[in-house]
Amino acid sequence: MRATIPISTLLCGSLLCFNTIADTPSFVAGDDSLATKLCVSAVTDNLKATKSQIKRLYRDISAQSQVQTHLAIQNISCNDATLVEFTAQYDANDTFRYLNNKARSKYRIDDVDIIDLTHASDRASDRGVTIVVTAN
């Protein structure tokens, strides 16, 4: 027996998906630096590009990816936030988990559920906007 899905269900599902995409801010690089490219890769949850950018930034200092990642977490800030904070702020879950697991305790975000109501309202205003990303 063949199952059929009503067209109204498909349309409704498509609209929900579209609304989710429209509510997500887009990110553009404010300059052409490798550090800014790293920030954009990280916040857009592109783990492969994030690892590649980290390697490009620190390949002359160390060949070990663990050392390179520690250096990036310690030295790169994106829009005045650490890499870990920046990825957490915009729900870039894959890159957040990777960076947070590699981060030393000083830079790590532990599993604490604190809701900052002023931050939550700021996030609501980010929907559908373009955020310019720069590394400091």
Secondary structure, DSSP 4 states (H G I P E B T S, - for coil): ------HHHHHHHHHHHHHHHHTSPEEEESS--HHHHHHHHHHTT-HHHHHHHHHHHHTTT-S-HHHHHHHHHHH-EETTEEHHHHHHHTT-HHHHHHHHHHS-TTT---S-----HHHHHHHHHTTT-EEEE-B-
